[in-house]
């Protein structure tokens, strides 16, 4: 295994290209990453990352006494800790594939691994965000098992009211969909993230404005379908429901399909994000993902004829909810036959 370093048998310059290629393939379709407070992974640190939030000061509504300064305030902070976990996978290939296939197989494998890395991290983050404690149920249902309705505009207004009471701020900048760590401005709004199965129900909401009718339609985000008042909706196929967790009936999707009999409906999460409600280690920038590319031509004791190689990736990731009151989950049903 001589001359094998952490980047396999490719030079550091090519390795950087490989990492960038992995990120470019996966970054575009990542949804939650755009709305998290990014804390890039530091090298040579422990696995525990601490996210810190400084709390607002109480109002200074008492008049000052003449000549006497106020006592002053002590800043307070809230620390939220999260533990890094390691994720990764590999795809093996042989010299026959490399020598005879008409496509650039290594490039194709890097593309596919980039997509796999992004989907893996996205699903992990969705699971963390879905576990929040600030929960609403469609049509004022009392619990998940009682959910029997899509979202209504009244549901959205309840969440908006709750956010305002908790001093949640609208999101005005997001993490840019790019291999580099950067942000870009967006029109202020609360962002709702959910499953593509909810597309028809959301479009049927009273007051829905499709993204193509925005005054600047070119500023709509990838996967954004439109808005209702101050809520902008972004959908992805990676949001999975709780199967057969709602009430029984034949109107809503059950176990991912239209029910043929009275079956408990699936319950879908719609996650509403306010500014600084969520934190994560971004899948961006130097060190975010480590590629390994071993060409089949690399001769070693275990590969004496240069017949096998692989493309692999590895990353450390974590995420956490910074403020439970600023991330709301609305649990809804999805109409089986869209209108």
Secondary structure, DSSP 8 states (H G I E B T S, - for coil): -TT-BTTBTS-HHHHHHHHHHHHHHHHTT--GGGGSEE----TT--SEEEEEEE-------S---TT---------EEEEEEE-EEEEEEEEEEHHHHHH-SS-HHHHHHHHHHHHHHHHHHHHHHHHHHT-S-EEEGGG-SSGGG--S---HHHHHHHHHHHHHTT---EEEEE-SSSS--EEEEEEEEEEEEEGGGHHHHHTSTTEEEGGGSTTGGG--TTEEEEETTEEEEEETT---BTT-S-EESSBEETTEE-SSSEE--BEEEEEE-TTSEEE--S-STTSSEEEEE-TT--BTTBTT--EEEEEEEEEE-EEES-GGGEEEEEE--BSS--
